[in-house]
Amino acid sequence: MTYEQIRDLIVGRMAAFGGIEQKRVFYPNAPYPPENTDTSGVFKPPATGLWCRFNVQHGTAFMAGMADKPYTRKPGQVSIQCFTRVRTGMKALNGLADALEAHFAYWMSGGLECMEASQVVAGEFEGFYQINVNIRFRAG
């Protein structure tokens, strides 16, 4: 599999997730919706509710076998940063993180396999409370 094929499958899986509006999910190097930018084009988070930042992080590929040609595996991690405003409670944020974990963990498509998902509490920063949902994957 190519890295673009991996990215396309994983982004497609996120797009199929119904637990949050897609306009509240921010993908790498994609334009922000007009309601999420200030006059200079700088990102500003939604005024209310939950939102996420999505990223695919690749690891170092390795040779996993040899037949008529080398067989390569490409591991990595999907990282979904989930945010809510501070002092708004944990229930909605925990529900979103749990739903994302259930949506991605042990999902497979073609040569791509997602494995376990973990939740990491990142805590408070600049007015937001954050939980990261990390899902390991391997392709090849």
C-alpha positions, 0 to 999 in steps of 0.5 A: 500500500502507498502512504496516500492509500493509507491516508485515504482509507483512514480519512474515509473511516473518520468521514464515516463516523457519525458521532460529530459533525464533519465541520468540527473535525479539522484535517491536516493541511485542509482549508478551515471553514470560514466560520472557523477563521478570523479576518486574517485566516488564522484558525479559531475553534468553534465557539461552543461544543466539541471539536477534533483535530485528526492526524495520521502519524507514520512510523518507520516501515520495515521488511516483513518478508521476502518472496519474489520481492521484499514485502514491506509493512508500514506501521503508524498511529491515528491521533484524534485530539478531542476538545471541549471548553473547560468547565463544561463537564466530561460526559460529552467528551468521554462519550466522543472519545469512547465512540471514536475508540469503538469506531476505529479499534480492530477495523480492517480494510484491504491491507490496512488493519487498525489495532487497539485504541488508547485514550490519553488525557492531555488536560487543560490548555488555553481554555480547552480540555483535551483527550487524545484517542490514539489508534495503532495501525499497520498496512502492507 
